[in-house]
Amino acid sequence: MSGATASGQSGWALARRRFRRHRLAMASAAVLVILAVLSISAPLVAYLLDLDPAAVDLFNRFQGPSPAHPLGTDELGRDVLVRLLYGGRVSLLVGITAALVASVIGTAVGLLAGYYGGRLDALLMRLTDGIIALPLLPLLIVLAAVDLAKIGVPAAIADSESVSLYRIIIIVALAGWTTVARLVRGAALTLRERDFVDAAHGMGAGALRIMGIHILPNLVSPIIVATTLSVGNIILLESVLSFLGLGIQPPIPSWGNMLTNAQELIWSAPALAFYPGILIFVTVIAFNFLGDGLQDALDPKAMER
């Protein structure tokens, strides 16, 4: 056991060294940490600047940068910097949470399909193929446009301000687990034929124990990579839905609905569209570079290629 532990620790140490050699991934990780820290500190920034992100001041519309408003104000006189930070909290929360939920669903489906095989594998993979075959964006638009009150959701929940946030997380997660499921299923099909799985069978271990203790730890690397890469795509999807008016609904700010509010002001106040647009772009690119770096670090064959 100590030898296996030492081998695992040395493997992770090698992965860390390979990751540190990936300069774009390191820079992307630093950018994402800065964005996350700034977004988390949004209430502190609002307190220090003595600003309310939802306060409307029609006498100070379209103000330029100043000590009181470092990035100026929007069409309703609200501080742009504070709203960007609060919007970052929402966009990052949606991306990370939906990616984690989708990863859990995909891991469960892929692990069951790969370990048991046979009819269960065929059923789960046909379900996966069916979801992959659906056009993703139109599907999300339809699901996001459903009136929750008409499908039996209590009015108190359907009319709450935060329901759009939870709905986006749920529908994106339910549509985004297929990539992880296929990766996990392929790896599980190989791992179930390995000697250590046969040994666990011989010692009387049950299916759940074998999947959870012997197979799942060997799938951590592809799951981490797939989850990281999906965060950027989910943030982009949330921004698209919010831009179309079907995502996060005001007064909750997100980078997507900030773009929606700025689309009619693109010529008179281009900065209102530039700031959330560049933040979406940088965040998505950073998550993609981070995923590439993790893939190279956790898969030596990818590094060689």
Secondary structure, 3 states (H helix, E strand, C coil): CHHHHHHHHHHHHHHHHHHHCCHHHHHHHHHHHHHHHHHHCHHHHHHHHCCCCCCCCHHHCCCCCCCCCCCCECCCCCEHHHHHHHHHHHHHHHHHHHHHHHHHHHHHHHHHHHHHCHHHHHHHHHHHHHHHHCCHHHHHHHHHHCCHHHHCCCHHHHCCCCHHHHHHHHHHHHHCCHHHHHHHHHHHHHHCCCHHHHHHHHCCCCHHHHHHHHHHHHHHHHHHHHHHHHHHHHHHHHHHHHHCCCCCCCCCCCHHHHHHHHHHHCCCCCHHHHHHHHHHHHHHHHHHHHHHHHHHHHCHHHHHC
